[in-house]
Amino acid sequence: MNKLTIALYSLLLPALTYGQSREHKKDFNKDGVMDQLIITEEAGSAFSSKEIQYFDGKTKKQYGFSMLCSFGSFFEICNIPNVVGSSGRESIGELLFCRKDTIDPSLNWLMEACSNKIDLNGSQLVDFSTRYTPVWIAGEPKVTQGYYTILSNKKYEKLLKNTEGSPDFDFNKMKSDFFWIDYYPHNHTDFKITKGEGNSWIYTTSHGVVIKKDDKYSWAFINDNKLFEANEKLRWPSIDDVQMIQELVLVKQDINTGDTNLFIINPISGFVMRLNKVFAGLGSIAKVVVNKEEDSVELSDTSGKNYSLTLKVIKEAFYKAF
């Protein structure tokens, strides 16, 4: 567990409300001997947690691990001890989470963006970038119900590294080749639809952006504090404004601290970058005005400072970042 996680957890503990424990007895790992599972759930103002105690009936060994859930993220990760076996991964997952399903396009976007994120330092126009593989699906976009799935540690090494995985899992005491990922997208809320460029339409939720072209749609942006600085709680909307300039998508992100950022996305290539406001000499961005005749974007901050971005400069920034 890194220092930041320890600090957050220490701040969380005094605010936690006492949670009742649930006890389950079953041969989870199918070795012919009854095992015991105790799940204790607690909640604070910005986090919740699941504490899991697993008692192996055959070896009499006890395994403890936990899952800390941030209210500013749509998903959480918890490593699974190998001792529970493939059957235990499934049955314990059902007890911990709502339902099992396959990865949908919105969670896939988050997983890829988290896996590929890069914080860029220095005096340049972009201070953050990531990429995802655009997936275009026929029909109308929708927000799925919550679910969990089981994934391989080896296949998703970059995701686990960039999101800290299950930070308090003790790999010296327990081997783990798989993890649960729990997805709860209810804070997206319903879509609002506005006209984009050409044959494109923009679908926005409280925290997400979907682009629809003709009869197909693709997720282009989701706000999540595992990916970048974002809201402490997803119940506060964070998508303030979305516009298009040619094929590019401009997202004005509002953070509950009062700060705002501009993200620029190419939904065709899957490239995402954030404007470096310090480089541009701007504070919290107040207005984003697209000038289609001049192929430019005019920005102003809350103090009245202005900055102009031409489409040529934006495309050059994409080229340098990727």
TABEL-V261344 format. One record per backbone hydrogen bond with DSSP energy under -1.0 kcal/mol. NH is the residue of the N-H (numbers start at 1). CO is the residue of the C=O. If there is no record, write none. Layout:
{{NH;CO} {NH;CO}}
//
This chain:
{{6;2} {7;3} {8;4} {9;5} {10;6} {11;7} {12;8} {13;9} {15;12} {16;13} {17;43} {22;39} {24;37} {26;35} {28;26} {35;26} {36;55} {37;24} {38;53} {39;22} {40;51} {42;49} {44;47} {48;69} {49;42} {50;67} {51;40} {52;65} {53;38} {54;63} {55;36} {56;61} {60;56} {63;54} {65;52} {67;50} {69;48} {71;46} {73;70} {76;182} {78;180} {80;178} {82;175} {84;81} {85;82} {88;84} {89;85} {90;86} {91;87} {92;88} {93;89} {94;90} {95;91} {96;92} {97;93} {101;148} {108;104} {109;105} {110;106} {111;107} {112;108} {113;109} {114;110} {115;111} {116;112} {118;129} {120;127} {124;122} {127;274} {129;118} {130;272} {132;270} {137;217} {139;215} {147;183} {148;99} {149;181} {151;179} {153;177} {156;152} {160;156} {161;157} {162;158} {163;159} {169;166} {171;169} {174;170} {179;151} {180;78} {181;149} {182;76} {183;147} {184;74} {188;185} {192;204} {194;202} {196;200} {200;197} {201;212} {202;194} {203;210} {204;192} {205;208} {206;188} {209;221} {210;203} {211;218} {212;201} {213;216} {214;199} {216;213} {217;137} {218;211} {220;209} {221;209} {223;207} {225;72} {227;224} {228;224} {234;71} {236;233} {238;206} {239;206} {240;252} {241;252} {243;250} {245;248} {248;245} {249;265} {250;243} {251;263} {252;241} {253;261} {254;238} {255;259} {258;255} {261;253} {263;251} {264;273} {265;249} {266;271} {270;266} {272;130} {273;264} {274;128} {275;262} {276;125} {277;275} {280;276} {282;277} {286;300} {287;300} {289;298} {291;296} {296;291} {297;309} {298;289} {299;307} {300;287} {301;305} {302;284} {304;301} {307;299} {309;297} {311;295} {314;310} {315;311} {316;312} {317;313} {318;314} {319;315} {320;316} {321;317} {322;318}}
//
